[in-house]
Amino acid sequence: AFARQLGVDVSKVKGTGRKGRILREDISGFFKTAAAPAPAAAAAAPSGGMGIPPIPKVDFSKFGPVEDVEMPRIKKLSGPALHRSWLNIPHVTNNDEADITELDKFRKELDTKAKEDGYRVTMLTFLIKACVSALKAHWEVNSSIHPDGDKLIRKSFYNIGFAADTPNGLVVPVLKGADSKGLVEISKEIGELSSKARKGELKGPDMQGATFTISSLGGIGGTSFTPIVNAPEVAILGVSRSKMAPVWNGTEFAPRNMLPLSLSYDHRAIDGALAARFLVKLTTLLRDPRNLLL
């Protein structure tokens, strides 16, 4: 009766009782063994990681000429870290636009004078200044999740990483102590770090300790994108190319220089409302250059 309840064929059960008698325990053990996942299925999980099926291997030469091209060293090193962040962090991205019409006019004035002194003033300078102010107003965006998963690590320092495009791939130098530096100092340091990045002269300490990262594609194009959070940071700001657009000012539509912003964040540390408030603070700061001189 017990075997019938479990749907076990007693002819396949080996008895361990006296003279080979099949005991209740034998039936129960047979059922547990039969119900367990097949070893092949269990072993297949590691190949894809986290139970994800592996990407099938394809012989592309069947369809046309192919060539194996070695990945740059930077991509080999950053690839696993990006993959780890993508798998472990529940990513969400909020998009917004900042009116930088007046700010860009002011930037161009400063840049004209800066060229005479051998450095440049780019929009990144103002983005770093604005981000530091917004991070101070919303400290969670500057935090990290504690290893125990139950706490946030509140940081009282502001080290801003910025993605730099180089012939060998993307690197992220870090501008340390951004909250204590003015526009001129930030501009010069951006130039120095960017130059070292292009020449492949960045050292380990130059790329460590960031609390927040800015990834700007403004010099190339695009309207928005979803940058991957660089763990253990909990947020990253993506910046696309600014464009002139008609904006209603309460009386009429006027041409304004609008800068697209995309904030990707770890939803465990930051919710949508906080992300929206952070972007509102950021766009408010960028709207009027006087806000960044305080």
C-alpha positions as CSV (number, residue, x, y, z in Angstrom):
1,A,0.0,0.0,0.0
2,F,2.8,2.4,0.9
3,A,4.6,1.7,-2.4
4,R,1.3,2.3,-4.3
5,Q,0.8,5.7,-2.6
6,L,4.3,6.8,-3.8
7,G,3.9,5.2,-7.2
8,V,7.0,3.0,-6.6
9,D,7.4,-0.3,-8.6
10,V,8.4,-2.7,-5.9
11,S,10.1,-5.0,-8.5
12,K,12.8,-2.3,-8.8
13,V,13.4,-2.0,-5.1
14,K,16.2,-3.9,-3.4
15,G,15.1,-5.2,0.0
16,T,17.4,-4.9,3.0
17,G,15.2,-6.9,5.4
18,R,15.6,-10.5,6.4
19,K,15.9,-12.8,3.4
20,G,15.7,-9.8,1.1
21,R,12.3,-8.6,2.4
22,I,11.4,-5.1,1.2
23,L,11.0,-2.7,4.1
24,R,9.1,0.6,4.3
25,E,12.5,2.3,4.6
26,D,13.6,0.7,1.3
27,I,10.6,2.0,-0.5
28,S,11.1,5.5,1.0
29,G,14.8,5.5,0.1
30,F,14.1,4.4,-3.5
31,F,11.5,7.1,-3.9
32,K,13.8,9.9,-2.6
33,T,16.6,8.7,-5.0
34,A,14.2,8.6,-8.0
35,A,12.8,12.0,-7.2
36,A,16.2,13.7,-6.8
37,P,17.5,15.8,-9.8
38,A,19.6,13.8,-12.3
39,P,23.4,14.4,-11.7
40,A,23.8,15.7,-15.3
41,A,21.3,18.4,-14.7
42,A,22.9,19.5,-11.5
43,A,26.3,19.6,-13.0
44,A,25.2,21.7,-15.9
45,A,24.4,24.7,-13.8
46,P,28.1,25.9,-13.1
47,S,28.8,26.2,-16.8
48,G,26.4,29.1,-17.1
49,G,26.7,30.4,-13.5
50,M,23.8,30.9,-11.1
51,G,21.9,28.2,-12.9
52,I,21.9,30.3,-16.2
53,P,22.2,28.1,-19.3
54,P,25.5,28.6,-21.0
55,I,25.7,30.4,-24.3
56,P,25.8,27.9,-27.1
57,K,29.1,27.5,-29.0
58,V,28.7,28.3,-32.7
59,D,31.2,27.6,-35.5
60,F,30.7,30.9,-37.4
61,S,33.2,29.7,-40.1
62,K,30.3,27.7,-41.5
63,F,28.6,30.9,-42.5
64,G,31.5,32.9,-43.9
65,P,35.1,34.1,-43.3
66,V,36.0,34.8,-39.6
67,E,39.0,35.9,-37.6
68,D,39.9,35.7,-33.9
69,V,40.9,39.1,-32.7
70,E,42.6,39.4,-29.2
71,M,40.7,41.6,-26.8
72,P,42.7,44.5,-25.3
73,R,44.1,43.8,-21.8
74,I,41.8,46.5,-20.3
75,K,38.7,44.7,-21.6
76,K,39.9,41.4,-20.4
77,L,40.3,42.8,-16.9
78,S,37.1,44.9,-16.8
79,G,34.8,42.3,-18.4
80,P,34.5,39.9,-15.4
81,A,33.9,42.9,-13.1
82,L,31.2,44.2,-15.3
83,H,29.6,40.8,-15.6
84,R,29.7,40.4,-11.8
85,S,28.1,43.8,-11.3
86,W,25.3,43.1,-13.8
87,L,24.5,39.7,-12.2
88,N,24.6,40.9,-8.6
89,I,23.1,44.3,-8.8
90,P,19.3,44.9,-9.5
91,H,19.8,47.8,-12.0
92,V,17.3,50.5,-12.6
93,T,17.9,53.6,-14.8
94,N,16.1,57.0,-14.4
95,N,16.4,59.6,-17.3
96,D,16.1,63.3,-17.2
97,E,17.4,66.4,-19.0
98,A,19.3,69.5,-17.7
99,D,19.0,72.9,-19.3
100,I,22.7,73.9,-19.7
101,T,22.1,76.9,-21.9
102,E,23.6,79.5,-19.5
103,L,26.1,77.1,-18.1
104,D,27.6,76.3,-21.4
105,K,28.0,80.0,-22.3
106,F,29.8,80.5,-19.0
107,R,32.0,77.3,-19.6
108,K,33.1,78.6,-23.0
109,E,34.1,82.0,-21.5
110,L,36.2,80.2,-18.9
111,D,37.6,77.8,-21.5
112,T,38.9,80.6,-23.7
113,K,40.9,82.0,-20.8
114,A,42.0,78.5,-19.7
115,K,43.5,77.7,-23.1
116,E,46.0,80.6,-22.6
117,D,47.1,78.9,-19.4
118,G,47.5,75.5,-21.0
119,Y,44.4,73.6,-19.8
120,R,40.7,73.2,-20.8
121,V,37.4,73.6,-19.0
122,T,35.0,71.0,-20.2
123,M,31.4,70.2,-19.2
124,L,32.8,67.4,-17.0
125,T,34.2,69.9,-14.6
126,F,30.8,71.3,-13.9
127,L,29.2,67.8,-13.8
128,I,31.6,66.8,-11.1
129,K,30.9,70.0,-9.1
130,A,27.2,69.5,-9.4
131,C,27.3,65.8,-8.6
132,V,29.2,66.5,-5.4
133,S,26.5,68.9,-4.2
134,A,23.8,66.5,-5.2
135,L,25.6,63.6,-3.4
136,K,25.9,65.7,-0.2
137,A,22.1,66.4,-0.4
138,H,21.4,62.6,-1.0
139,W,24.2,60.7,0.8
140,E,22.7,57.3,-0.1
141,V,23.8,57.8,-3.7
142,N,27.4,58.1,-2.4
143,S,27.2,55.0,-0.2
144,S,28.0,51.3,-0.5
145,I,26.0,48.3,0.8
146,H,27.6,46.7,3.8
147,P,28.9,43.1,3.3
148,D,26.2,41.9,5.7
149,G,23.5,43.4,3.4
150,D,21.7,45.0,6.3
151,K,23.4,48.4,6.4
152,L,24.6,51.2,4.1
153,I,28.1,52.5,4.5
154,R,27.8,56.3,4.7
155,K,30.9,58.0,3.2
156,S,32.0,61.5,4.2
157,F,34.4,61.8,1.2
158,Y,33.7,62.4,-2.5
159,N,35.9,60.7,-5.0
160,I,34.5,60.9,-8.5
161,G,35.5,58.5,-11.2
162,F,35.0,59.4,-14.8
163,A,35.1,57.1,-17.8
164,A,38.0,57.9,-20.2
165,D,38.0,56.6,-23.8
166,T,41.5,55.4,-24.8
167,P,42.9,53.6,-27.8
168,N,43.1,50.4,-25.6
169,G,39.6,50.7,-24.1
170,L,37.7,52.4,-21.4
171,V,39.4,53.2,-18.1
172,V,38.0,55.1,-15.1
173,P,40.5,57.4,-13.4
174,V,39.4,58.9,-10.0
175,L,39.4,62.5,-9.0
176,K,40.0,62.4,-5.2
177,G,38.5,64.9,-2.8
178,A,36.4,66.6,-5.4
179,D,34.4,68.4,-2.7
180,S,37.5,70.4,-1.6
181,K,38.5,71.5,-5.1
182,G,37.5,74.5,-7.3
183,L,36.7,74.7,-11.0
184,V,40.3,75.4,-12.0
185,E,41.8,72.6,-9.9
186,I,39.2,70.1,-11.1
187,S,39.7,71.1,-14.7
188,K,43.5,70.7,-14.5
189,E,43.3,67.4,-12.8
190,I,40.8,66.0,-15.3
191,G,43.3,67.0,-18.0
192,E,46.2,65.4,-16.2
193,L,44.4,62.1,-15.5
194,S,42.9,62.0,-19.1
195,S,46.4,62.4,-20.5
196,K,47.8,59.6,-18.4
197,A,44.9,57.4,-19.4
198,R,45.5,58.0,-23.2
199,K,49.2,57.2,-22.7
200,G,48.5,54.1,-20.6
201,E,50.3,55.6,-17.6
202,L,47.6,55.3,-15.0
203,K,48.6,53.4,-11.9
204,G,46.4,51.4,-9.6
205,P,45.8,54.2,-7.1
206,D,44.7,56.5,-9.9
207,M,41.7,54.2,-10.5
208,Q,40.8,53.3,-6.9
209,G,38.6,54.7,-4.2
210,A,35.7,56.1,-6.3
211,T,32.4,56.8,-4.5
212,F,30.5,57.7,-7.6
213,T,31.2,57.5,-11.4
214,I,30.3,59.7,-14.4
215,S,30.3,58.1,-17.9
216,S,30.0,60.7,-20.6
217,L,29.3,60.0,-24.3
218,G,28.7,63.6,-25.0
219,G,31.6,63.9,-27.3
220,I,30.3,61.1,-29.5
221,G,26.5,61.2,-29.5
222,G,23.3,59.4,-28.3
223,T,20.3,60.5,-26.4
224,S,20.4,58.1,-23.4
225,F,22.0,54.8,-22.3
226,T,22.1,52.5,-19.3
227,P,25.6,52.5,-17.8
228,I,26.5,49.5,-15.5
229,V,27.0,50.4,-11.8
230,N,30.6,49.9,-10.8
231,A,30.3,47.9,-7.5
232,P,30.8,48.5,-4.7
233,E,29.4,51.9,-5.7
234,V,25.6,52.1,-5.9
235,A,25.1,54.5,-8.7
236,I,26.6,55.8,-12.0
237,L,25.6,58.9,-14.1
238,G,25.5,58.5,-17.8
239,V,25.7,61.7,-19.9
240,S,24.8,61.9,-23.5
241,R,25.1,64.6,-26.2
242,S,23.4,67.9,-25.6
243,K,21.1,69.3,-28.2
244,M,19.1,72.4,-28.8
245,A,15.3,71.9,-28.2
246,P,12.2,74.0,-28.0
247,V,11.3,74.4,-24.3
248,W,8.1,76.1,-23.0
249,N,9.1,78.9,-20.6
250,G,5.5,79.8,-19.5
251,T,5.0,82.3,-22.3
252,E,6.5,80.7,-25.4
253,F,8.7,78.0,-26.7
254,A,12.4,79.0,-26.6
255,P,15.5,77.2,-27.9
256,R,17.4,75.7,-25.0
257,N,20.6,73.6,-24.8
258,M,19.4,70.3,-23.2
259,L,21.7,67.7,-21.7
260,P,20.4,64.1,-21.4
261,L,21.2,62.4,-18.0
262,S,20.8,58.7,-17.2
263,L,21.2,57.6,-13.6
264,S,21.7,53.8,-13.2
265,Y,21.5,52.6,-9.6
266,D,21.4,49.7,-7.2
267,H,17.7,49.3,-6.3
268,R,18.7,47.7,-3.0
269,A,20.2,51.0,-1.8
270,I,18.3,53.6,-3.9
271,D,14.6,53.6,-4.8
272,G,13.0,55.4,-7.8
273,A,11.9,58.4,-5.7
274,L,15.3,59.0,-4.3
275,A,16.9,58.7,-7.8
276,A,14.4,61.2,-9.2
277,R,15.1,63.7,-6.3
278,F,18.9,63.3,-7.0
279,L,18.3,64.1,-10.7
280,V,16.1,67.1,-9.9
281,K,18.8,68.4,-7.6
282,L,21.4,67.9,-10.3
283,T,19.4,69.5,-13.1
284,T,18.6,72.5,-10.8
285,L,22.3,73.0,-10.1
286,L,23.3,72.8,-13.8
287,R,20.5,75.2,-14.9
288,D,22.3,78.2,-13.3
289,P,26.1,78.3,-13.2
290,R,25.9,80.5,-10.1
291,N,24.8,77.5,-8.1
292,L,28.1,75.8,-8.7
293,L,30.2,78.8,-7.5
294,L,28.7,78.8,-4.0
